[in-house]
Amino acid sequence: MKKKIILFLLLVLSVLSACSNDKNEVKDSSLYEGRNLTIAVAGKVPEIREQNIVFINVELKELNQESIQTKYDAVFIMKEDLS
């Protein structure tokens, strides 16, 4: 019986520690120091700490243009802009 209680407590502790919400995860990560990036964003522009990343707002219909591949290094489609 004691073994079951100890096993149950270990299981509960491991689940609780795995579900911890570390809000400093982004703050503690290293900064991007690569080349300057231009990123197209359909939706709300994310908040970042890096100075060498530029976000340009675009409409979803603009993403069909072939020139988008040469203008931007990446395209972000935010969740709120999908519906």
C-alpha positions in Angstrom: 0.0 0.0 0.0 2.9 2.4 0.9 4.5 1.7 -2.5 1.3 2.7 -4.3 1.0 5.9 -2.4 4.6 6.8 -3.1 4.2 5.9 -6.7 1.1 8.0 -7.0 2.8 11.0 -5.3 5.8 10.8 -7.7 3.4 10.6 -10.6 1.5 13.7 -9.4 4.7 15.6 -8.8 6.1 14.8 -12.2 2.9 15.9 -13.9 2.8 19.2 -12.0 6.4 20.0 -12.7 5.9 19.2 -16.4 3.0 21.6 -16.6 4.7 24.6 -15.0 4.3 27.8 -17.0 7.7 29.5 -17.3 6.9 33.0 -18.4 10.6 33.9 -18.6 11.2 31.3 -21.4 11.3 33.9 -24.1 13.2 36.5 -22.0 15.9 34.0 -21.3 16.4 32.9 -24.9 19.3 34.2 -26.9 18.7 37.1 -29.4 18.8 36.5 -33.1 22.0 38.0 -34.4 21.9 36.8 -38.0 21.3 38.9 -41.1 18.5 41.4 -41.3 15.1 39.8 -42.0 12.0 41.2 -43.6 8.9 39.2 -42.7 5.4 39.5 -44.1 2.7 39.2 -41.5 -1.0 38.6 -42.2 -2.6 39.6 -38.9 -1.2 41.2 -35.8 2.6 41.8 -35.8 4.3 39.9 -32.9 6.3 41.7 -30.3 10.0 40.9 -30.4 13.2 42.0 -28.8 15.4 41.9 -31.9 16.3 45.0 -33.8 17.3 43.4 -37.1 13.8 42.0 -37.9 11.3 44.1 -39.8 7.6 43.0 -40.1 5.4 44.2 -43.0 1.7 43.9 -42.7 0.1 42.2 -45.8 -3.4 40.9 -46.7 -4.0 37.2 -47.3 -4.9 37.9 -50.9 -1.4 39.4 -51.5 0.2 36.0 -50.6 -0.9 34.7 -54.0 1.5 37.0 -55.9 4.7 35.4 -57.2 6.7 38.4 -56.1 6.1 37.6 -52.5 8.9 35.0 -52.6 11.5 37.6 -53.5 10.3 40.4 -51.3 10.2 38.6 -47.9 12.4 36.2 -46.1 9.3 34.6 -44.4 5.6 34.9 -44.1 3.7 34.7 -40.8 -0.1 34.0 -40.9 -1.5 34.8 -37.5 -4.3 32.7 -36.0 -6.8 35.5 -35.8 -6.4 36.2 -39.5 -7.3 32.7 -40.6 -11.0 32.8 -39.7 
